[in-house]
Amino acid sequence: MERDEVEKKILLHQKFVGGEEGGSEADFCGANLRGMNFYNLDLCGLNFRGANVKNSDFGKARLINTNLSYANLQGANLWEANLQGANLWEADLQGADLRGANLRGANLRGANLRGANLRGANLRGANLREADFREADFREADLWGADLRGANLQGANLQGADLWEADLRKTNLRESDFREADLQGADLRGANLQGANLWEADLQGADLRGAILTDINLRGVSLIYTSLNGTKVSNGTWLNGWPWIQGRRYDAEMRYPGMVRIGCTTLKIGAWLGNEGKQLAEDEGFAGSIEHQTLIFWLRSLAAQTNEELGWVPQND
């Protein structure tokens, strides 16, 4: 099928939708449209279910509420395409270019986007459950409120991404890059973050209960009001610099082995975890707060590791 024929079908479909005389409904279900040029076309509401559109060009195309479920979109160009509300259930988008695409509210449940480029894409409120995003590029993407439950994002690049209040329960986030990402209020219960890079990520209000945080980089992470009950941290968490955590009232750091400064006071870790630290917290009206509980968790994670495991490098003040 050539582009002229496709455009003719689309024009007749638009007439059909508009109730005009001579219109007819277009249906590309199961069609072989591999390598087709759809650049900048209006494809809103069309049915491409199960179609083969591998390596096709959908750049800047309008695909609002379009049915692309089970379609083969491997290597397709969807640069700045408008896919708001589109149905991409179990579609194959391996290696697809979705830079700057609008996928707000789209359904990508079970879709395969391994190695796809979603840099700067809008995925607000999208259904991404159980999708495969291994090695995908989400840099500066907007995933506010997206549903990623059970998705596989191993090795994905989410640097600078906005995941405010995203649902990441039981998601595979191993070795993923969250540098400077916004995870405020995100639900990470049971997520696997082993080996992830969370350098200067914002986890305020995030729920990390039951999450796996082994071998991660938490330097400069904001964990204030973060729930960390049941989280596992071990084996080289602090290898990229001295342990440091920032809170609303206090920040804390361990520049020298065993000695931790919280606010303006420096004590041994054992003292902070003992009666002296407890008394100081009570004197400041700080004891029992969520921030205090977070600091206690952090101190315990330090105490459980050797200096070698912490990757301590002496610093010259």
N, C-alpha and C positions, 0 to 999 in steps of 0.2 A: 504494500500500500504506500503510495507516494503522499508527500505533504499536501499537494493540491487536493487530492481525494479526501484526506483527513480534514482539511479546512472546510471543504464543501459539506461533509457530514456534520461538522461542528456548527456551521452556519445554519443548516437545516434544523439542528437540535435546538439552537437558540430561538429560532422561530417557533418551534414546537412548544418550548417552555413558555414563550411569550404569548402563545395562543394565536399566532399568525397563520394565515392560510398558506398551504404548501409546505409546512414544516413537518419534520419527522424525527422521531427519537433516535439518537445515536447510541450505540452500544458497542464498546470495544472489549467486552468481556472475553478473555482468552485469546485475544488477537495477537498476532506476531507483528510488533511495531519496533523491532530492534533497530537501534541507531536512528530513530525518527527525530526530526527537528520540530519540536513544539515550542521553540523559543518565543516568549512573550505572547503566547496564545491564551485565550480565555477558555479554560477547560473545567470551569466550576460545575460541580454536580454530576459530571460524567462518570460512567462505569468502566473502569479499567481492571476489574477484578480478575486476577490470574493472568493478566496480559504480560507479554514479554516486551518490555521496553528497556532492555539492557543497553547501556551506553547511549541512551537517548538524551536529547537536550531539552530540558524543561526550564532553562534559565529564565527568570522573571515571569514565568507562566503563572496564571491564576488557577489554582486548584482547590478553591474553597469548597469544603464538603464533598470532594471527589472521592470515589471509591477506588482505592489502589490496594485493597486487601489481597494478599497472596501474590501480588505482582512481582515480576523480576525487574528490579531497578538497579541491578549491579552496575557500578561505575557510571550511573546516570548523573547528569549535571542538573542540579536543582538549586543553583546559586540564586539567592534572593527570590525564590519562588514563594508564592503565598499558598500554604497548605493548611490554613486555619480550619480546624474541625475536620480535616481529611481522615479517611479510614485507611490506615496502613497496617492493619492487623496481619501479623506474620509475613509481611512483605520482606523481600530480600534487597537490602540497600547496602550491601558490602561495598566499601570503597566509594560510595556515592559522595558527591560534593553538595553539601547543604549549607554552605557558608551564608550567613545572613538570612536564611530561610525563615519564614513565619510558620511555625508548627504549633501555635497556641491552641490548646484544647484538642490537638490531634490524637488519634488512637494508634499507637505503635506497639501495642501489646504483642509480645512474642516475636517482634520484628528482628531481623539480623542487620545490624549496622556496624559490624566489625570493621574497624579501620576507616569509618566514614568521617568526613570533615564537617563538623557542626559548629565551627568557630563563629561566634556572634549570633547564633541562631536563637530564635524566640521559641522556647518550649514551655512557656508558662501553663501550668495546669494540665499538661499533656499526660496521657496514659502511656507510661513506658515500662509497665510491669513485665518482668521476665524477658525483657529484650536483651539482645547481645550487643554490647557496646565496647567490647574489648579493643584496646588500642585506638579508640575513637578520640577525636579532637573536639573538646568542648570549651576551648579557651574563650573567655568573656561571654559564654552563652548564658541565657536567662532561663533558669529552671525553677523559678519561684513556684512553690506549691506543686511541682511535678510529682507524679506517682511512679517511683522507681523500685517498688517492692520486688525483691527477688531478681532484679536485673543483674547482669554481669558487666561490670565496668573495670575489670582487671586491666591495669596498664593504661587506663584512659587518662587524657590530659584535661583536667578541669581547672587549670590555673586561671584565677580571676573570675571564675564562674559564680553566678548568683543562684544559690540553692536554698534561699530563705524558705523555711517551713516545708522543704521537700521531704517526701516520705521515702526513706532509704532503708527501711527495715529489711534485715536479712539479705542485704545487697552485697555482692562480691566487689569490694573496692581495693583488693590487694594490689600493691605497687602503683596505685593511682597517684596523680599529682594534683594536690589541692592547694598549692601555694597561693596565698592571698585570696582564697575563695571565701565567699560569704555563706556560712552554714548556720546562721542564726535561726534558732527554733527548729532545726532539722531533726527528724526522727531517725536515729541511727541504731536503734535497738537491734542487737543481734547481727549487726553488719560486720563484715570482715575487712578490717583496714590494715592488715599485716603488711608492713613495708611501705605504707603510704607516706607521702610527703605533705605534711600539714603546716609547713613553714608560714607563719603569720596569717594562718586562716582564722576566721572569726566563728567560734563555736558557742557564742553566748546563747543560753537557753536551749542548746541542743540536748537531746536525750541519747546518751551513749551506754545505757544499761545493757550489759551482756555483750557489748561490742568487743572485738579482738583488736587490740592496739599494739601488738608486738612489733618491735623493730621499726617503729615509725619516728619521723622527725616532728617534734612538737615545739621546736624553738619559736618563741614569740607568739604562740597560740593564745588567743583570748578565750578562756574557759569559764568566765564568770557566769554564774547561774546555770552551769552545765551539770547534768546528772551523770555521774560516773560510777554509780553503784554496780559492782560486779564486773567492771571492766578489767581486762588482763593487760598489764604492761610489763615487758621484760626484754632482756637481751639487746642492749644497745639503743635504747630509745633516744639517748642524747648525743649521739655520735657527731652531729654537725655543729656542735658548740656547747658552751656550758648550759646547764639546765636553767631555764628561765620561764616564768609564767606571769601573766599580767591579769590583775583583777580590778574590780571597780574601786575598792578602797585601798588595796595594797598590791604591789608587785613583789615578786620574790625571785632570787637567783642564788646559784651556788657557784661562785667563781673559784672557790678553793675546796678541795675534797672534804666532805663532812661538815662544812660550815655554810649555813644558809642565812641569807639576809631577807627578812620580811619587813617591809617598811623601812624603818631606821634602825632596827634591832638585828644583830647578828648572833646566832647561837648554833651549837651543834645540832644535828638532826635529831638526835636522841632527846635533847633538851626541849626542842619544839614539840616533840611527840609526848613528852612527859608533863609533870606537874608545872614546871616553869612556863612552858608554852601555853598550857591550859589557863594558868593564872593571868598571863598577859592578855590572852583573848578575852577573858572575863572582865578584866580591868578596862578593856577598850569597848566593851559591849558588843563583841564580835563573835563570841562563842556560840556554836550551834547554827550559825547562819550557813546558807548554801555556799557562800564564798569560803567560809572557814572549813567546811567539809571538803571542798575541792582542794584546798591547800593541804589538808591532812592526807588526803589520797595521794597527792603529788609527793609529799614528804615520804610517805610509806613506800612509794614506788622507787624513790632514790635509795632509801635505806636497804631495799631488797637486792640492790645491785652492787657489784664491785666497781672500784674506780676504773678498771680496765673496760668493763662492760659499758660504763657511762661515757667512755671515749674522752676522758678528761685531758685537756691541753692547758697547762698553766698560762695565765695571762699576765702581762705586765701593765700595771695601772699607770 
